């Protein structure tokens, strides 16, 4: 089985059993960081799986973080459902709904707190042979 397929299976199994915590350091975060799996490749926020389940202020925060403060301010008077639809469309098709490459990359990689697992630094080990 190709290595990429093995990583995909591992990511699926881990995500099926994951109960994320927001603590800075925990065993789950550390273990997932060692897998070098990119959660954003396997899960994206949609209206059904995330966006409709969070409060208005969090939706505005996502808009502010991904797009800009001006965008979030523009959405401030919109209904929650309209904001959910806009973010859902943007996360589904980042190229179409982004004004620039930076915003497009944010749409492709944004994850809620507790779901992003930055890679750990691999410690270099030097093996020396005894002569």
DSSP file (Angstrom, degrees, kcal/mol; ACC not computed):
  #  RESIDUE AA STRUCTURE BP1 BP2  ACC     N-H-->O    O-->H-N    N-H-->O    O-->H-N    TCO  KAPPA ALPHA  PHI   PSI    X-CA   Y-CA   Z-CA
    1    1 A X              0   0    0      0, 0.0     5,-0.1     0, 0.0     0, 0.0   0.000 360.0 360.0 360.0 134.9    0.0    0.0    0.0
    2    2 A X     >  -     0   0    0      1,-0.1     4,-1.9     3,-0.0     3,-0.4  -0.255 360.0-119.6 -61.6 149.0    1.4    3.4   -0.9
    3    3 A X  H  > S+     0   0    0      1,-0.2     4,-2.4     2,-0.2     5,-0.2   0.871 112.9  56.3 -58.0 -40.0    2.6    5.6    2.0
    4    4 A X  H  > S+     0   0    0      1,-0.2     4,-2.0     2,-0.2    -1,-0.2   0.880 106.8  49.8 -62.1 -38.1    0.1    8.3    1.3
    5    5 A X  H  > S+     0   0    0     -3,-0.4     4,-2.3     2,-0.2    -1,-0.2   0.889 108.6  52.5 -67.3 -39.1   -2.8    5.8    1.5
    6    6 A X  H  X S+     0   0    0     -4,-1.9     4,-2.5     1,-0.2    -2,-0.2   0.919 109.8  48.7 -61.6 -43.1   -1.4    4.6    4.9
    7    7 A X  H  X S+     0   0    0     -4,-2.4     4,-2.8     1,-0.2    -1,-0.2   0.883 109.4  52.9 -63.8 -37.9   -1.3    8.2    6.2
    8    8 A X  H  X S+     0   0    0     -4,-2.0     4,-2.2     2,-0.2    -2,-0.2   0.916 110.7  46.4 -64.2 -42.6   -4.9    8.8    5.0
    9    9 A X  H  X S+     0   0    0     -4,-2.3     4,-2.7     2,-0.2     5,-0.2   0.921 113.0  49.8 -64.9 -44.0   -6.1    5.7    6.8
   10   10 A X  H  X S+     0   0    0     -4,-2.5     4,-2.7     1,-0.2     5,-0.2   0.931 110.8  49.2 -59.9 -46.2   -4.2    6.7    9.9
   11   11 A X  H  X S+     0   0    0     -4,-2.8     4,-2.5     1,-0.2    -1,-0.2   0.902 111.7  49.5 -61.6 -40.9   -5.7   10.2    9.8
   12   12 A X  H  X S+     0   0    0     -4,-2.2     4,-2.0     2,-0.2    -2,-0.2   0.942 112.6  46.6 -63.4 -47.4   -9.2    8.8    9.4
   13   13 A X  H  X S+     0   0    0     -4,-2.7     4,-0.9     1,-0.2    -2,-0.2   0.911 114.3  47.3 -62.6 -43.0   -8.8    6.4   12.3
   14   14 A X  H >X S+     0   0    0     -4,-2.7     4,-0.9     1,-0.2     3,-0.7   0.924 112.0  49.8 -64.9 -43.5   -7.3    9.1   14.6
   15   15 A X  H 3< S+     0   0    0     -4,-2.5     3,-0.3     1,-0.2    -1,-0.2   0.830 105.8  57.6 -66.8 -30.3  -10.0   11.6   13.6
   16   16 A X  H 3< S+     0   0    0     -4,-2.0    -1,-0.2     1,-0.2    -2,-0.2   0.759 117.2  33.3 -70.1 -23.8  -12.8    9.1   14.3
   17   17 A X  H << S+     0   0    0     -4,-0.9    -1,-0.2    -3,-0.7    -2,-0.2   0.419  92.6 121.8-109.8  -0.2  -11.6    8.6   17.9
   18   18 A X     <  -     0   0    0     -4,-0.9     2,-0.4    -3,-0.3    -3,-0.0  -0.417  34.9-178.3 -74.9 134.8  -10.3   12.2   18.6
   19   19 A X        -     0   0    0     -2,-0.2     9,-0.1     2,-0.0    -1,-0.1  -0.826  29.4-144.1-124.8  89.0  -11.7   14.3   21.4
   20   20 A X        -     0   0    0     -2,-0.4     2,-0.3     8,-0.1    95,-0.1  -0.139  12.9-160.3 -62.0 148.8   -9.8   17.5   21.0
   21   21 A X        -     0   0    0     93,-0.2     5,-0.1     2,-0.1    -1,-0.1  -0.929  18.6-140.6-124.8 151.2   -8.6   19.6   23.9
   22   22 A X        +     0   0    0     -2,-0.3    92,-0.1    91,-0.1    -2,-0.0   0.381  61.0 122.7 -94.8   5.1   -7.7   23.2   23.9
   23   23 A X  S    S-     0   0    0      1,-0.1     3,-0.1    91,-0.1    -2,-0.1  -0.319  70.6-121.6 -63.9 150.4   -4.7   22.8   26.3
   24   24 A X  S    S+     0   0    0      1,-0.2     2,-0.5     5,-0.0    -1,-0.1   0.924  96.1  23.0 -60.7 -46.6   -1.4   24.0   24.9
   25   25 A X  S    S+     0   0    0      4,-0.0     2,-0.3     5,-0.0    -1,-0.2  -0.982  74.3 144.3-127.8 125.1    0.3   20.7   25.4
   26   26 A X     >  -     0   0    0     -2,-0.5     4,-2.2    -3,-0.1     5,-0.2  -0.970  56.9-104.8-151.0 166.2   -1.4   17.3   25.6
   27   27 A X  H  > S+     0   0    0     -2,-0.3     4,-2.8     1,-0.2     5,-0.2   0.866 116.8  52.9 -63.0 -38.6   -0.7   13.8   24.4
   28   28 A X  H  > S+     0   0    0      2,-0.2     4,-2.6     1,-0.2     5,-0.3   0.943 110.5  46.9 -63.7 -47.4   -3.2   13.9   21.5
   29   29 A X  H  > S+     0   0    0      1,-0.2     4,-2.0     2,-0.2    -2,-0.2   0.920 114.9  46.8 -60.2 -44.5   -1.7   17.0   20.1
   30   30 A X  H  X S+     0   0    0     -4,-2.2     4,-1.7     2,-0.2    -2,-0.2   0.924 112.5  49.1 -65.7 -44.8    1.8   15.7   20.4
   31   31 A X  H  X S+     0   0    0     -4,-2.8     4,-1.0     1,-0.2    -2,-0.2   0.921 113.0  46.9 -62.2 -44.6    1.0   12.3   18.9
   32   32 A X  H  X>S+     0   0    0     -4,-2.6     5,-0.7     1,-0.2     4,-0.7   0.850 107.6  56.9 -67.9 -33.1   -0.8   13.8   15.9
   33   33 A X  H ><5S+     0   0    0     -4,-2.0     3,-0.9    -5,-0.3    87,-0.5   0.884 103.5  54.6 -63.8 -36.7    2.1   16.2   15.3
   34   34 A X  H 3<5S+     0   0    0     -4,-1.7    -1,-0.2     1,-0.2    -2,-0.2   0.772  99.7  60.4 -68.8 -24.8    4.4   13.3   15.0
   35   35 A X  H 3<5S-     0   0    0     -4,-1.0    -1,-0.2    -3,-0.3    -2,-0.2   0.722  95.9-143.3 -72.6 -18.7    2.2   11.7   12.3
   36   36 A X  T <<5 +     0   0    0     -3,-0.9     2,-0.2    -4,-0.7    -3,-0.1   0.678  44.8 154.5  60.9  19.8    2.9   14.9   10.2
   37   37 A X      < -     0   0    0     -5,-0.7     2,-0.8     1,-0.0    -1,-0.2  -0.566  42.9-136.3 -76.3 141.1   -0.7   14.5    9.0
   38   38 A X    >>  -     0   0    0     -2,-0.2     3,-1.9     1,-0.2     4,-0.6  -0.873   9.9-161.2-101.0 105.6   -2.3   17.8    7.8
   39   39 A X  H >> S+     0   0    0     -2,-0.8     4,-1.9     1,-0.3     3,-1.5   0.841  87.9  65.1 -56.3 -35.8   -5.9   17.9    9.2
   40   40 A X  H 34 S+     0   0    0      1,-0.3    -1,-0.3     2,-0.2    70,-0.1   0.735  95.3  58.9 -62.5 -22.1   -6.9   20.5    6.7
   41   41 A X  H <4 S+     0   0    0     -3,-1.9    -1,-0.3     1,-0.2    -2,-0.2   0.748 115.8  33.4 -75.4 -22.6   -6.3   18.0    3.9
   42   42 A X  H << S+     0   0    0     -3,-1.5     2,-0.4    -4,-0.6    -2,-0.2   0.602 123.0  35.8-110.1 -16.1   -8.9   15.6    5.4
   43   43 A X     <  +     0   0    0     -4,-1.9     2,-0.4     2,-0.0    -1,-0.3  -0.987  55.8 179.0-144.4 130.3  -11.5   18.0    7.0
   44   44 A X        -     0   0    0     -2,-0.4     2,-0.2    -3,-0.1     5,-0.1  -0.974  38.3-103.9-126.2 144.7  -12.8   21.3    5.9
   45   45 A X        +     0   0    0     -2,-0.4     2,-0.3    65,-0.3    46,-0.1  -0.479  45.9 174.0 -68.4 132.7  -15.4   23.4    7.7
   46   46 A X     >> -     0   0    0     -2,-0.2     5,-2.4     1,-0.1     4,-1.6  -0.806  46.9-101.3-128.4 172.5  -18.9   23.2    6.0
   47   47 A X  T  4>S+     0   0    0     -2,-0.3     5,-1.9     4,-0.2     6,-0.2   0.920 121.0  42.2 -60.0 -43.1  -22.3   24.5    6.9
   48   48 A X  T  45S+     0   0    0      1,-0.2    -1,-0.2     3,-0.1    -3,-0.1   0.885 118.9  39.2 -75.5 -39.3  -23.4   21.0    8.0
   49   49 A X  T  45S-     0   0    0     -5,-0.1    -1,-0.2     3,-0.0    -2,-0.2   0.642 137.5 -19.0 -91.7 -12.1  -20.3   19.8   10.0
   50   50 A X  T ><5S+     0   0    0     -4,-1.6     3,-1.8     4,-0.0     4,-0.4   0.433 115.1  68.4-153.3 -55.0  -19.3   23.1   11.7
   51   51 A X  G > <S+     0   0    0     -5,-2.4     3,-0.9     1,-0.3    -4,-0.2   0.824 102.5  48.3 -60.2 -39.2  -20.4   26.5   10.6
   52   52 A X  G 3 <S+     0   0    0     -5,-1.9    -1,-0.3    -6,-0.4    -4,-0.1   0.604 107.5  60.0 -76.8  -8.0  -24.1   26.2   11.5
   53   53 A X  G <  S+     0   0    0     -3,-1.8     2,-0.2    -6,-0.2    -1,-0.2   0.464  92.8  76.2 -98.7  -2.9  -23.2   24.9   15.0
   54   54 A X  S <  S-     0   0    0     -3,-0.9    -4,-0.0    -4,-0.4     2,-0.0  -0.702  84.8 -98.8-109.7 163.3  -21.2   27.9   16.2
   55   55 A X    >>  -     0   0    0     -2,-0.2     4,-1.7     1,-0.1     3,-0.5  -0.277  34.6-105.0 -78.8 163.8  -22.4   31.3   17.4
   56   56 A X  H 3> S+     0   0    0      1,-0.2     4,-2.4     2,-0.2     5,-0.2   0.871 117.6  56.5 -54.0 -44.0  -22.5   34.5   15.4
   57   57 A X  H 3> S+     0   0    0      1,-0.2     4,-2.1     2,-0.2    -1,-0.2   0.867 106.0  50.5 -62.5 -36.3  -19.5   36.0   17.1
   58   58 A X  H <> S+     0   0    0     -3,-0.5     4,-2.2     2,-0.2    -1,-0.2   0.885 108.5  52.6 -68.1 -37.2  -17.3   33.0   16.1
   59   59 A X  H  X S+     0   0    0     -4,-1.7     4,-2.3     2,-0.2    -2,-0.2   0.916 110.1  48.3 -62.0 -42.5  -18.5   33.3   12.5
   60   60 A X  H  X S+     0   0    0     -4,-2.4     4,-2.5     1,-0.2    -2,-0.2   0.892 109.2  53.9 -63.4 -38.6  -17.5   36.9   12.5
   61   61 A X  H  X S+     0   0    0     -4,-2.1     4,-2.6     2,-0.2    -2,-0.2   0.885 107.8  49.7 -62.8 -39.4  -14.1   35.9   14.0
   62   62 A X  H  X S+     0   0    0     -4,-2.2     4,-3.1     2,-0.2     5,-0.4   0.932 111.3  49.2 -64.3 -45.0  -13.5   33.5   11.2
   63   63 A X  H  X>S+     0   0    0     -4,-2.3     4,-2.1     1,-0.2     5,-1.2   0.897 113.1  47.2 -59.4 -41.0  -14.4   36.2    8.6
   64   64 A X  H  <5S+     0   0    0     -4,-2.5    -1,-0.2     3,-0.2    -2,-0.2   0.913 116.2  44.2 -66.4 -43.3  -12.0   38.6   10.3
   65   65 A X  H  <5S+     0   0    0     -4,-2.6    -2,-0.2    -5,-0.2    -1,-0.2   0.901 123.9  32.7 -69.9 -42.5   -9.2   36.0   10.5
   66   66 A X  H  <5S+     0   0    0     -4,-3.1    -3,-0.2    -5,-0.2    -2,-0.2   0.908 136.5  12.9 -84.9 -44.2   -9.6   34.6    7.0
   67   67 A X  T  <5S-     0   0    0     -4,-2.1     2,-0.3    -5,-0.4    -3,-0.2   0.864 109.5 -74.4 -98.4 -81.2  -10.7   37.7    5.0
   68   68 A X     >< -     0   0    0     -5,-1.2     4,-2.0     1,-0.1    -1,-0.2  -0.976  32.3 -97.1-172.7 168.4  -10.3   41.0    6.9
   69   69 A X  H  > S+     0   0    0     -2,-0.3     4,-2.6     1,-0.2     5,-0.2   0.890 122.3  55.6 -64.0 -39.0  -11.8   43.2    9.6
   70   70 A X  H  > S+     0   0    0      1,-0.2     4,-2.0     2,-0.2    -1,-0.2   0.886 106.8  50.1 -61.9 -39.5  -13.7   45.1    7.0
   71   71 A X  H  > S+     0   0    0      2,-0.2     4,-1.7     1,-0.2    -1,-0.2   0.927 111.4  47.7 -64.7 -45.2  -15.3   41.9    5.7
   72   72 A X  H  X S+     0   0    0     -4,-2.0     4,-0.7     1,-0.2    -2,-0.2   0.894 110.8  51.6 -63.9 -39.4  -16.3   40.9    9.2
   73   73 A X  H >< S+     0   0    0     -4,-2.6     3,-0.7     1,-0.2     4,-0.4   0.880 107.4  53.4 -64.1 -37.2  -17.7   44.4    9.9
   74   74 A X  H >< S+     0   0    0     -4,-2.0     3,-0.5     1,-0.2    -1,-0.2   0.863 110.6  47.3 -64.2 -35.8  -19.8   44.1    6.7
   75   75 A X  H >< S+     0   0    0     -4,-1.7     3,-1.5     1,-0.2    -1,-0.2   0.572  85.2  95.6 -80.5  -9.6  -21.2   40.8    7.9
   76   76 A X  T << S+     0   0    0     -4,-0.7    -1,-0.2    -3,-0.7    -2,-0.1   0.813  90.4  38.8 -55.8 -34.8  -22.0   42.2   11.4
   77   77 A X  T <  S+     0   0    0     -3,-0.5    -1,-0.3    -4,-0.4    -2,-0.1   0.515  96.2 103.7 -94.9  -4.4  -25.6   43.0   10.5
   78   78 A X  S <  S-     0   0    0     -3,-1.5     2,-0.1    -4,-0.1    -3,-0.0  -0.375  80.5 -99.3 -75.8 156.1  -26.2   39.9    8.3
   79   79 A X     >  -     0   0    0      1,-0.1     4,-1.9    -2,-0.1     3,-0.3  -0.371  30.5-115.2 -70.2 153.9  -28.2   37.0    9.6
   80   80 A X  H  > S+     0   0    0      1,-0.2     4,-2.7     2,-0.2     5,-0.2   0.912 115.5  55.4 -57.7 -44.2  -26.3   34.0   10.9
   81   81 A X  H  > S+     0   0    0      1,-0.2     4,-2.2     2,-0.2    -1,-0.2   0.861 106.3  50.6 -58.9 -37.8  -27.6   31.8    8.1
   82   82 A X  H  > S+     0   0    0     -3,-0.3     4,-2.2     2,-0.2    -1,-0.2   0.896 110.9  48.7 -67.4 -39.8  -26.3   34.2    5.5
   83   83 A X  H  X S+     0   0    0     -4,-1.9     4,-2.6     2,-0.2     5,-0.3   0.905 110.2  51.9 -65.2 -41.3  -22.9   34.2    7.1
   84   84 A X  H  X S+     0   0    0     -4,-2.7     4,-2.6     1,-0.2    -2,-0.2   0.927 110.3  48.6 -60.2 -45.3  -22.9   30.4    7.2
   85   85 A X  H  X S+     0   0    0     -4,-2.2     4,-2.4     2,-0.2    -2,-0.2   0.913 111.7  49.2 -62.1 -43.3  -23.7   30.2    3.5
   86   86 A X  H  X S+     0   0    0     -4,-2.2     4,-2.2     2,-0.2    -2,-0.2   0.931 114.6  43.4 -63.4 -46.5  -21.0   32.7    2.6
   87   87 A X  H  X S+     0   0    0     -4,-2.6     4,-2.9     2,-0.2     5,-0.3   0.894 111.7  54.9 -66.9 -38.7  -18.3   30.9    4.6
   88   88 A X  H  X S+     0   0    0     -4,-2.6     4,-1.9    -5,-0.3    -2,-0.2   0.935 110.6  45.4 -59.0 -47.0  -19.5   27.5    3.4
   89   89 A X  H  X S+     0   0    0     -4,-2.4     4,-1.9     1,-0.2    -1,-0.2   0.902 113.3  50.7 -62.5 -41.4  -19.1   28.7   -0.3
   90   90 A X  H  < S+     0   0    0     -4,-2.2     7,-0.3     1,-0.2    -2,-0.2   0.916 111.7  45.8 -66.1 -43.4  -15.7   30.2    0.4
   91   91 A X  H  < S+     0   0    0     -4,-2.9     3,-0.5     1,-0.2    -1,-0.2   0.825 112.9  51.8 -69.6 -29.8  -14.3   27.1    2.1
   92   92 A X  H  < S+     0   0    0     -4,-1.9    -1,-0.2    -5,-0.3    -2,-0.2   0.851 127.4  19.5 -73.8 -34.4  -15.7   24.9   -0.6
   93   93 A X    >X  +     0   0    0     -4,-1.9     4,-1.7    -5,-0.2     3,-0.5  -0.599  68.7 170.1-137.6  74.1  -14.1   26.9   -3.5
   94   94 A X  H 3> S+     0   0    0     -3,-0.5     4,-0.6     1,-0.2    -1,-0.1   0.833  77.0  56.7 -57.1 -36.3  -11.3   29.1   -2.1
   95   95 A X  H >4 S+     0   0    0      1,-0.2     3,-0.5     2,-0.2    -1,-0.2   0.905 110.0  44.4 -64.4 -40.1  -10.0   30.1   -5.5
   96   96 A X  H <4 S+     0   0    0     -3,-0.5    -1,-0.2     1,-0.2    -2,-0.2   0.845 118.5  41.6 -72.5 -35.0  -13.3   31.6   -6.5
   97   97 A X  H 3< S+     0   0    0     -4,-1.7     2,-0.4    -7,-0.3    -1,-0.2   0.232  96.9  88.3-103.7  14.0  -14.1   33.4   -3.2
   98   98 A X    <<  -     0   0    0     -4,-0.6     3,-0.1    -3,-0.5   -31,-0.0  -0.891  59.2-153.4-113.8 146.6  -10.7   34.8   -2.4
   99   99 A X  S    S+     0   0    0     -2,-0.4     2,-0.3     1,-0.1    -1,-0.1   0.678  79.6   7.4 -86.7 -19.2   -9.4   38.2   -3.6
  100  100 A X  S  > S-     0   0    0      1,-0.1     4,-2.1     0, 0.0     5,-0.1  -0.930  82.4 -93.8-154.1 174.3   -5.7   37.1   -3.4
  101  101 A X  H  > S+     0   0    0     -2,-0.3     4,-2.5     1,-0.2     5,-0.2   0.842 118.9  56.8 -65.0 -35.6   -3.4   34.2   -2.9
  102  102 A X  H  > S+     0   0    0      2,-0.2     4,-2.0     1,-0.2    -1,-0.2   0.934 110.2  43.4 -63.6 -45.9   -3.0   34.9    0.8
  103  103 A X  H  > S+     0   0    0      2,-0.2     4,-2.4     1,-0.2    -2,-0.2   0.894 112.0  54.4 -66.4 -39.6   -6.8   34.7    1.4
  104  104 A X  H  X S+     0   0    0     -4,-2.1     4,-1.7     1,-0.2    -2,-0.2   0.919 108.9  48.4 -59.8 -43.4   -7.0   31.6   -0.8
  105  105 A X  H  X S+     0   0    0     -4,-2.5     4,-1.5     1,-0.2    -1,-0.2   0.887 109.3  52.6 -65.4 -39.0   -4.3   29.9    1.3
  106  106 A X  H  X S+     0   0    0     -4,-2.0     4,-2.3     1,-0.2    -1,-0.2   0.906 108.8  50.4 -62.6 -40.6   -6.1   30.8    4.6
  107  107 A X  H  < S+     0   0    0     -4,-2.4    -1,-0.2     1,-0.2    -2,-0.2   0.841 112.0  48.1 -65.8 -32.5   -9.3   29.3    3.2
  108  108 A X  H  < S+     0   0    0     -4,-1.7    -1,-0.2    -5,-0.2    -2,-0.2   0.756 124.5  28.4 -78.0 -24.4   -7.5   26.1    2.3
  109  109 A X  H  < S+     0   0    0     -4,-1.5    -2,-0.2    -3,-0.2    -3,-0.2   0.549  82.9 122.8-117.1  -9.9   -5.7   25.7    5.7
  110  110 A X     <  +     0   0    0     -4,-2.3   -65,-0.3    -5,-0.2     2,-0.3  -0.298  32.6 172.5 -61.7 136.0   -8.0   27.4    8.3
  111  111 A X        -     0   0    0    -67,-0.1     5,-0.1     5,-0.0     3,-0.1  -0.982  34.6-102.9-138.7 150.3   -9.0   25.1   11.2
  112  112 A X    >>  -     0   0    0     -2,-0.3     3,-2.1     1,-0.1     4,-0.6  -0.295  56.1 -78.0 -66.0 157.8  -10.8   25.7   14.5
  113  113 A X  T 34 S+     0   0    0      1,-0.3    -1,-0.1     2,-0.2   -91,-0.1  -0.295 121.1  29.3 -53.9 138.3   -8.8   25.9   17.7
  114  114 A X  T 34 S+     0   0    0      2,-0.2    -1,-0.3    -3,-0.1   -93,-0.2   0.297 107.0  75.3  92.3  -9.6   -7.9   22.4   18.8
  115  115 A X  T <4 S+     0   0    0     -3,-2.1     2,-0.5   -95,-0.1   -76,-0.2   0.603  73.2  84.3-108.7 -15.1   -7.8   20.8   15.3
  116  116 A X     <  -     0   0    0     -4,-0.6     2,-0.5    -5,-0.1    -2,-0.2  -0.764  54.8-171.9 -91.8 131.4   -4.6   22.2   14.0
  117  117 A X        -     0   0    0     -2,-0.5   -78,-0.1   -80,-0.2     3,-0.1  -0.842  13.8-149.4-124.8  93.3   -1.5   20.1   15.0
  118  118 A X        -     0   0    0     -2,-0.5   -82,-0.1     1,-0.1   -85,-0.0  -0.310  30.6 -99.4 -63.3 144.2    1.7   21.9   13.9
  119  119 A X        -     0   0    0    -83,-0.1     2,-0.2     1,-0.1   -85,-0.1  -0.303  35.6-125.1 -64.1 146.0    4.5   19.5   13.1
  120  120 A X        -     0   0    0    -87,-0.5     2,-0.5   -90,-0.1    -1,-0.1  -0.518  29.4 -98.9 -85.9 158.9    7.1   18.9   15.8
  121  121 A X        -     0   0    0     -2,-0.2     2,-0.4     1,-0.0    -1,-0.1  -0.663  37.7-129.2 -78.1 127.2   10.8   19.5   15.1
  122  122 A X        -     0   0    0     -2,-0.5     2,-0.5     1,-0.1    -1,-0.0  -0.623  19.2-128.3 -78.4 130.6   12.4   16.2   14.4
  123  123 A X        -     0   0    0     -2,-0.4     2,-0.4     1,-0.1    -1,-0.1  -0.661  20.5-128.1 -80.7 126.6   15.5   15.7   16.5
  124  124 A X        -     0   0    0     -2,-0.5     2,-0.6     1,-0.0    -1,-0.1  -0.576  21.8-158.8 -75.3 130.9   18.5   14.8   14.4
  125  125 A X        -     0   0    0     -2,-0.4     2,-0.6     2,-0.0    -1,-0.0  -0.952   1.8-154.1-115.2 125.6   20.2   11.7   15.6
  126  126 A X        -     0   0    0     -2,-0.6     2,-0.6     2,-0.0    -2,-0.0  -0.852   5.7-158.0-100.9 124.5   23.8   11.2   14.7
  127  127 A X        -     0   0    0     -2,-0.6     2,-0.4     2,-0.0    -2,-0.0  -0.878   9.1-167.4-102.9 128.2   24.9    7.6   14.6
  128  128 A X        -     0   0    0     -2,-0.6     2,-0.4     0, 0.0    -2,-0.0  -0.918  13.9-135.6-116.3 141.8   28.6    7.0   14.9
  129  129 A X        -     0   0    0     -2,-0.4     2,-0.4     2,-0.0    -2,-0.0  -0.776  19.8-124.4 -95.5 135.0   30.4    3.8   14.2
  130  130 A X              0   0    0     -2,-0.4    -1,-0.0     1,-0.1     0, 0.0  -0.633 360.0 360.0 -77.3 132.0   33.0    2.6   16.6
  131  131 A X              0   0    0     -2,-0.4    -1,-0.1     0, 0.0    -2,-0.0   0.458 360.0 360.0 -89.4 360.0   36.2    2.1   14.8
